[in-house]
Amino acid sequence: MNHLKSTPSWRKAFWLLALTLMASMPLTSQAQDATGPRYVILITIDGLRAEMIDDPQMPSPFLRMMSREGLRIGRVTGIPPAATYPSHTTLVTGAVPARHRIFYNRPFLWNKDTARISYWYADSIAVRTIWQRAHEAGMKTASLFWPVSTGSPYIDYNVPEFWSLNMECDQMEYIKPFCTPEGILDELEQNACGKLDTITYQAGSLQRDGRTAAMANYLMNHYQPRLMTIHLITTDYSQHALGTQSQRLLQDMGSADHAVGTILENLRLTHRQDSTVVIVTGDHGFCDYSQTLSPNVWLTRAGLLSMQPGGDWKACFYGGGNTAFLYLRKGNDQKTLRRIRRMLGQLPEAERRLFRIVEKEELTAKGADPAAVLALEPIVGVAVTNNRSGYVVTARRGGTHGFISGQDVTTLIAYGPGITPGRRDSIRQTDIAPWILQLLKIED
């Protein structure tokens, strides 16, 4: 029912003004702005969708409590593409990929194989991070399994997301030399989380989130970092494999929620609850799909792309998340680009209706890789692949993310001192890093 229709004009004007003021209310309470929080903990739950908090069937009591008592942002609009590594980098920089230069999870290496390489190293980030800003302000910083954090000189206690290309090795032993300070992961194993190995800390394992929370609590209790960033990954694995509705996702969500609750409980027990803001958000959301689209098959059939990486090529689509970005070997090869446009225009309707062409102007406006000349964004229900052979369209089910148009938005909750309780419809992912700096009283 629309209550405004039957409301006198002066009252209607009053309510419209009130709604406008609510939509523009500050994220931080002005009453507590003079002091603000001493600590900020930023937690990402990989692939967090609003429904994973709001749905009463989801085992997320701690997140629902934070949502009721703190600030809830319904929609956090991400960057292009909404994928783990570029999105996590935006969260700690406030910049779009065109500025921070982390374009995908794995870099596009001009028709070379990138299947097992990722943007691991912090020195790949082209702008300043909140870790750097806090460190330069004399604050201790900590981070657990955050993408693109390896080797950061601005994270005092750092266990980065990193792994060996030799998948047979003990991955947790392999990353120890990359953790700082030296010996910190051994210290955490001995005092916080127990021995980490392929059984106790496997990617996608239910044990992983809880052990990460135990590490976070130990670091907070013993080293008091003013800024801590934490990446919980389990919910990403089940949604990729099984989509957004599965029994396994319920289990994984319970694991992530319990990890957040363990951190909140520790703050209460150590009397830091009134001095710590906890922000929980996602890097992206998820959409279910029932078909895959492989646009590189068109290029190989046309002789524009080698069947295997490393061969001769003129053009290549690169699936960054769920958008296929087109690269030309010669950046100004208009002849090849025109040929591809004609090819796309002449596709059978059954294939052409599965995507839209995202032009260079839109990519530039949204901050995507400047080297991409256009992109193909599929409709919801379709996922893109980098396959170069086989069928263009294949029946397959799962979950995906990485759209340009925001079909896979995430959400956010902030809880703690100085936070204005209530609800906001939306913010941009680029707004979060400046807000954290504001909470920590770090001058921009």
N, C-alpha and C positions, 0 to 999 in steps of 0.2 A: 504493500500500500504506500502511496506517495503522500505523506502527511503534509507536505508543503502546498498541495493543491487546495486544501480546505483551510489554509491558514491566512489570517488577515495580512495585508501587504506589509505593515510595519514589522509584524512578527516574522514574516517570510524573509524580509531584509536582514533581520537580526540573526536568524538561523543561518542564512547564507554567509554572513560575515563570520559567525562562529565557526562554521565548517572551514572557511578559508584560513582562519587563524590556526585551527587545529592542524591543517595540512602543512602549514609552514612553521610549526613549533620547533624549537631547537632540540637537538639530540641530547644536549647536556643541560642539566638543571642550572639556572642562573643563581639560585639560592646557595648552591654549594660550589659555585664556580671559583670562589676565592681560594679554596683549598684543593678540591678535586681528589681523585684517587692517587695513591702512591704507586700502585702496581696495575698493569694491564696484561691480561692473558687473552690472546687471540687464538681461538680453536677453530679449525676447519673440519667439518664432517664431509668427506668427499662425496659429491653427488647429492647433497642435502636439498630436498624439495620441501615446500611449505607443508604438503600433505603428510610428510613424515613426522611433523610435530602436531598438526591439528587433528589428524585422523585418530579417533579414540581407540581404534584397533591396533595402532602402532604402540609398541612398548617404549614410550618416551616420557615418563612422568617428570623427570628432572627438567627436561626442555620445556614441557608444558608449564611447570611451575615458574621457570624463568620468564616465559612468555606472559604469564598472568601478572607477575609482580614487577617485571622490568619493561624495557622498550622492545617492541616487536615491529620489524619491518617486513611487510608481506612479500614484497618483490625486490630483489637486488638484481638490477640489470647488468649483465656481464659485458665482456669485451669479445672481439672477433679473433679467433673462435673461442667459445666458452669451453676451454679445456684446462686440464689440471695445472700444467706448468705456466702457461701465460697468465692464467687467472690468479694463481698463487703469487705470481710476480706483481700483478696489478694490486693485489691486496697489500703488499708491503711497499709499494712505490706510489700508488695513486695515479699511475700512468697507463696509457694504452700501449699495446705491443709496438706500434710504430715508434714510440719513444723509448720504451724499456728494452726492446729488441729481443724479447723472448716470444717468438711467434707461434710455436707449437710445442708439444711435448718433446718431439724429436725434430732436429733441424732438417730442413730441406737442403740436401747436399748436391743439387744439380745432377740428378740421375745416378747418384751413387746409393748404395744400400745403407739405410739408416735404421734398419729394423731393431737394432739393439743399442742404439746410441740415444742419449737424451741430453737436454740442456741441464747438466748437473751443476756447473760451476758458477759461483756467485759473481765472478768477475765478468761474466757474460752480460750482466745487467748494466745498462748504459746510463742509468740515472741513480740518484741517491735513494736508499731504502730507509724505512723506519728504524731498522737495526743501526744503520750508520748514524742517523740523526740522534738516536738515544745514546749511542756510544760516545759520540762527540759532545753530548751534554753531560757526560760523566756518569751515565747510568749503566748498570750491568744489564746484559741481555742474554737470553737463552732461547734455544730452538730445538725442536725434536721432529726429525723426519720431514722437514719443510723442503719442497722442491726448489732447486736452483739456489741452494744455500751452501754447497760444498766449498770450503776454503775461504769463507767470509771472514775478514779480519775484524769485523764489527760485532760478531756473535761470540760472547765470552764462553758460553757453554753450549756446544753445538754437536748434535748427532744428526747429520744431514741425511736426506734421501739420496742414496748412492748405492751402486752395486757393481760387481765385476761382470765383464763380458763373458768370463768363463763361468757358465751356470752350474758347473760341477763343484765349484769351490764353496767353502763355508763363507757365506756372504757377510755374516755379522763379524767374523774375524777379519774379513777383508776390509771392512770400512773403519776398523779401529784407528788406523793411522790418519784417517781423514776427520776424526772427531777431535774437538778441542775443548779444554786443554788436553794434553797428552794423558792418556789413562782414564779419561772421564767415563768411557763406556764400561771399562772394567769396574770402576767404582760404582756405577749404577747397577751393574749385574750383581755385585757383592752386597749392596746395601738396599736396593730398591726392588728390582724386577726379577732377579734370578737369571740363570743362564739363558741367553738368547741364541737360538739356532733355527734350523729349518722346520723343526717341529713346534717349538714354543713361540716363534715369531715369524711364521710364514705369512707372506702377503695374502690377505684375504682370510686369515685365521681369526676365529673368535677370541683367541687369547691375546691378540696383538693390541687392541685398543686398551684393555685393562693394564697391560704391562707398560704401555706408553704413559698412561695416567700415573702409574706408580713412579716412573722416572720423573715426570713433571713435578709431582709432590716432593720428591727428594730434592730436586734442584731448588724449588721454592723454599723449602725449609732450611736448607744448608747454605744456600748462596744468595737468596733473596734478589733474583733478577727483577728489575723494574718493568721490563718488557719480556714476555715469553710468547713464542709462536709454536703451535702444536698442530700437526696434521694427522687426523684419524682417517684411515683409508678403507676400512673393511666394507662399508656400504657401497663403495664404487664397484667392487668385484661382483657382488651378487646382482646388482642392477645391470651391469654389462652382460652377464651370462644369462640372466633369467627375466630381465625386465623389471618394471616397477611394482609388480604384484606377485610376490612369491613368499613362501614360508621362510626361505633362507633370508630374505630381506628383513622380515620381522625379527629373526634371531640377530642379524647384524645390527639392526637399529637398536635393539636392546643392549647390545655390547657397547655401541657408541654412547648411548644415553647414560649407561652405567659409568663409563669412563668420565663423562662430564660431571656426573653426580659425585664420583670419588674425589675429583678436584675441588668441587664446591664444599664437600664435607671437610676436606683437609684445611681449606681456608677458614672454615668455622672453628675447627679444633685448634688451630694455631692463631686464632684471633686476628686474622687478616681479612675477614669477610667485609668489614667496614672500611677497608682501605684498598680493595681490589675490584676492578671492573673486569668481568668476564664477558667476552664477546664470542658468540658462536655463530658461524655462518658456513656457507658452502662455497666451493669454487665454481660450481655449475649445478644445474638440475639434470633431469633425465627425461627422455621420451622413449616410449616403446616403438619398436619397428617390426615389420613382418616381411620386408623385402630389402635387398641390398642393390645398390647401383654402382657400377664400376666404369666410370667414364674413360679411364685409360685404355680400355679395350677398344673404344672408338679410335684412339690415336694410334694404337699398334696396327689395327686393321688398315689405317690410312697411310702407314709407313712413316709416321711422324715420331714414333717412340719405339725404342728397342724392346724386345720381349723380356730382357733381363736388365737390371740396373747395371750401369757401366758401359753400355753400348752407345751407338750413335743415336742422336735424338734432335728434334727441333722443338718439341713441346711436351709438357708433362703436367698432369693434374696431380696435386698432392693433397691427400685427405688430412687436413688439420682439424681434428674433431670431426664433426659431421658436415663439413663444408669442403668441397674440392676446389682448391685454389690453382689457377692455371699459371704456369711459368713457361717462358720462352727461353730457349738457349741463347738466342740473341734478343736482348730486351726490346729492341725496336723493330722486330721482324713482322711488319704489318702484313706482308704477303701470307705468312703462316697463320696469323691471327684472323685474317679475312677468310681463309680456307676453313678454319675451325668454326667460325661463326656460321658459314654456309652449311657446314656439316651438322651443326646443332639445329639449325632451322629446318633441315630436311629429314630429321629423325622421324621414325614412326610415332604417331600420337601416343601409343602405349608407353613409349620411353620419354617423350618430350614433356608429358604432363607430370612427370615425377620430380621436376626441379624447376627452379627459376634461375635466370642469369643475373648475377650480382655484378654490376658494372664497376669500373675502376673508381668512379666518383664516389660511389657509396662505400667502397672499401676504404678509400682515403678518409672520408668523413668519419668513419667509425674506428679508424686507427689500426687497420690491418697491415700486413707486410707490404711496403711500397713496391716490392719487386713483383708482386702478383698482378697480372694484367686484367683478370676478371675471376669470378668464382661461380660455382654451381652450388646452390643451396637446395637440398631436397625438401619435399613436403614431409610433414610429420607422418611417420609410419615407414619411412625409407631411410636407410643408412648408407653412407658412401664407403667404398673401399679403394685401396690402391692397386687392386688386381689388374694385371695387364693381359690376361688371357681368360678364356672361358666365356660364360654368358655375361652380357651386360647387366641383366636383371636376374636376381636369384631369390628364391623363397628362403627366408631364414628369419628367426625370431631372436630378440634380445632387447637390450636397452642401449641408447646412444645419446650423445650430447655434442655440442660444438656448432650450433646454428649461428647465423648472423643476425637473425631477426628477433631473437629473444624468446623462442618457444621453450627454452630450457633454463628459465631463471631460477635463482636460488633464493634464500630467505636469510634473515638475521635476527638474533636476539642479543640484547645487551642488558647486563644485570650487575648492579653494584652502586656504589656511592657516586653521586653527581649525575646519574642517569635519570632523565625524565621518563617516568612510567607512561605507558600508553601505546598506541598503535600508529604507525605511519604506513601509507600505501606502498611507497617505493623510494629507493635511492639508487644511485649508480655505484657499481663496484669501485670506481675511481674515487668515491667520496670517503671510503673507509680509512685509508692511510692518513689523510689530513685530520680526520676526526680523532684518531689515536694519538697523533702528535698534540692535538688540542687537549686531550684528556691528560697527557703527561706534562702539559705546560711547556712544550718545546716550541720555541718561536719559529715561525715559518720563514 
